């Protein structure tokens, strides 16, 4: 597979919070993203965001393939300054 710099998996175009408290991010996947994956908004972040939903081309799916655009629904705590994030990374436990 392709080498991903800094474990970036998703480029964020927009980020908002849903009425149910989930984070909604729209953008493009740099790597396959699946429901249940653990992501983070920085390479150093210690708290994961879990992918709970994926929508692409108006359809719900369990996988957003590399280079596809779509919307990810994430659960987890995000600090105020992290809401300006421009990409999501693979969660790296223990950093």
Rosetta blueprint (number, residue, H / E / L):
1 X L
2 X L
3 X L
4 X L
5 X H
6 X H
7 X H
8 X E
9 X E
10 X E
11 X E
12 X E
13 X E
14 X E
15 X E
16 X E
17 X E
18 X L
19 X L
20 X L
21 X L
22 X L
23 X E
24 X E
25 X E
26 X E
27 X E
28 X E
29 X E
30 X L
31 X L
32 X L
33 X E
34 X E
35 X L
36 X L
37 X L
38 X E
39 X E
40 X E
41 X L
42 X L
43 X L
44 X L
45 X L
46 X L
47 X L
48 X L
49 X E
50 X E
51 X E
52 X E
53 X E
54 X E
55 X E
56 X E
57 X L
58 X L
59 X E
60 X E
61 X E
62 X L
63 X E
64 X E
65 X L
66 X L
67 X L
68 X L
69 X E
70 X E
71 X E
72 X E
73 X E
74 X E
75 X E
76 X L
77 X L
78 X L
79 X L
80 X H
81 X H
82 X H
83 X H
84 X H
85 X L
86 X L
87 X E
88 X E
89 X E
90 X E
91 X L
92 X L
93 X L
94 X L
95 X L
